[in-house]
Amino acid sequence: MNTNAIPTLTLIFAVLLIALGIAVVVWFVIQKQRSAKLKQRFGPEYDRAVIDFGGRTRAEAELLKREQRVARLKIVSLTPADAARFSQAWSTLQGRFIDSPKGVVVEADQLVRELMEKRGYPMGDFERRAADISVDYPGVVSNYRAAQVIATRDASGEADTEELRKAVIHYRTLFDELLEAKPAAPTVTAGRGIPVHS
C-alpha cells in the first residue's frame, strides 16, 4: 500500500468528521432558533402544546401544522356594519347577565362562534377552533379554553354564578380580539386642548 495514501485518507476522514460536526452544530442552532421563534409566537400555548403532545418535537410539529392550516384560510376583517352589529349583540347579552347568567354563558359561546365564522375560521370541534385561534391570537386562546371549561361545568349544573361571570369575561376577551376592538382614540376639543373620547 502506498504510504502517501494513508495520510491522504486520514486527512479526508478528518475533513469529513469536521464537516459532519459542523452540520450537526448548524442543525442544532437552526432547531434552537425555530423553537425560540415558536415559543415567542405562541407564548403559553407553546408550553401547553409541549405537555399535551408529550415533548418539544411533537409540539413544534403540531404548531407548525396549525400555522400552515390557518395560512390557507381566508380570514377577513369585519365590515364596520358587522362590527357594530356584533358589538351591539354583546352589549345586549352582557346586560342580561344579572337575570340569566346561565343563558348568557351559552349565548356568549354562540356569539363568539358566529364571530369566528364571520371572520373565516372553520367551525370544527372545540379543540380545532382553539388550535386555529392560537395561531392568530395566542395570548387569548387560554381565555377561550377557560370559558369552555366553565361552560361545560355549567351544562352539567356544576358552575356557580361567579364562575359564570368569569366565563363571560373570558369570552369577552377573545370576542374583543376577534372583533379587533380598539380603544377610542382621544380627540382634542377645538380651542380647549382637553382630550375627549369620540
N, C-alpha and C positions, 0 to 999 in steps of 0.2 A: 504494500500500500504506500502511496506517495505520502511522504511526511509533511509536505506542504498542504495536503488536503485536510489533515486533522485540524490545524489552526483555522483553516477556512470554514470547516464545518462547525467548529466551536464558535467562531465569530458569527456565523449565520444563526446558530441556535441562540446565542446571547442576544442578538438583534431581535429575533422572533419573540424571545421571552420579554424583552423590554417593550416591544410593540404591544404584546398581549397585556402586560402590566398597565401600560398607558391606556389601552382600550377599556380595561376594567375600571380604572380610575375615572375616565371620562364618562362611562356608563353610570357609575355611582353618583357622580356630580350631576348628571342630567336627571337621574331619578330623584335625587335630593331636591333639585330645583323644581321639578314637577310637583313633588309632594308639598313643598313650601308654597307654591303657587295655588294649588288646590286648597290647601289649608287656609290660606289667606282669603281666597274667594268664597269658600263655603263656611268658614268660621266654625261655630259649634256643630254644624251639620256634618262637617268632616269627622269630628271626633265621634259623633253618633254613628256614622257610617262604619267607622273602624270597628266599633263594638258590634253593630248589627251584622256586619259581614265577616267578622272573625279575623280581622287583620288589615293592615295598611294596603297591601297589594290588591286584594279583592275590593276593598272600599274605594280605592282610587279608580279601579276599572269601572265600578258602578257609577261613580261621579262623572267620569269622562263619558260614559254612555248617556247619562242624563243630559249633559251639555250638548252632545250630538243630537239627541232626540228633540230637545227644546229648540235647537238651532233650526231644525226643519219645520217647526211650527210657524204659523203666520200670526204672531202676536201683534195686536193693534192697540193703539191708544183709543180712548173713548172720545166720541164727539162731545162737544160742550152740552148738547141736549141730553145725551145718555148719562154724562157725569152728573148733571143736575137731577135727573130722574133717580139715579141710584142714591145720591146724597139725600134727596127728599125721602126715599123709601127707608133709608137708615134712620133718619130723624124720627119718622113715624114709628118705626119699630122700637127704637130706644124709648120713646115716650110711653109705650105700652108696658114697659118692664115692670113697673110697680103693680099693675093689675094682674099681669100674667107672665111671671118670669120664665116658666117652663115653655110656654108658647113662643116667647121671644127668642129663646136659645135655638129652637127649631127653625124659626124664621131667619135668624141671623146666619145659620148654617146654609140655608137655602139661598139667601141673598148673596152670600159670598160665592156660592157655586154659580149662580146666574152671572155674577160679575166676572168670574174666571172664564166662563164660557163666552161671554160677550167679548172679552179681550182676546180669545183664541186658544185658550187652554182646553185640551180634551177632558171630557168628564168620565174618566175611568174610575176605578175603585179609589178609596181614600189614600192609600199608600202611593199610588201612581200620581194622584193630584198633588200630594205633599212633595213627592220627588220632583215633579215638574216645577212647582213653585220654588223649591230650594235653589234652582239654578238662577232665577232672576231676583228672588227675594230671600236669600239665605238668612238674613237677620231676623225674619219674622216667621219662618216656617215652624219654629218651635212654638210660637203662639198658636198657630193653626192646629198643631198636634195636641197642645194642652187643651184647647177649646173642644177638640173632638173627643178627648178622654172624658171631659166633663159631660158633654152631650150624650155620650154612651152611658155614663153613670146615671144621667137624668132619665134616659129611656127605660132603665130598669128600676127607676124610683129611688135611687140612692144618693142623688145630689141635693144639697140644701141650697137655700136662696143665695148665700154668699158665694158658693161655687158657681152658681148660675150667673151671678153678677160678673165673676172673674171670666167665665166663658164668653160673655158678651164683650168684655174688654179685649180679650184675646182675638175674637173675631174682628172687632173694630180695628185693631192694629193692622191685621192683614188687609182688611177692607180698604183702609186709608192708603196703604201701599199700592194695592191694585187699582184704586181709583186715581192714583197719582195726585192725591190731595196735597196741595202745598199751602202753608200758612199765607194769609193775605199779606201782600207787600204793603208797608206803610206808605201813605201818600202825604204830601205836605199841603196843608190848607193855605190858600192864597193869602199872602201878606202876614201870616202869623208865625209860620215855621213850626207849627205844632203837628207832629205826626198823628195821623188818624188811620184807621184801617177801613178800606173800602169794602 
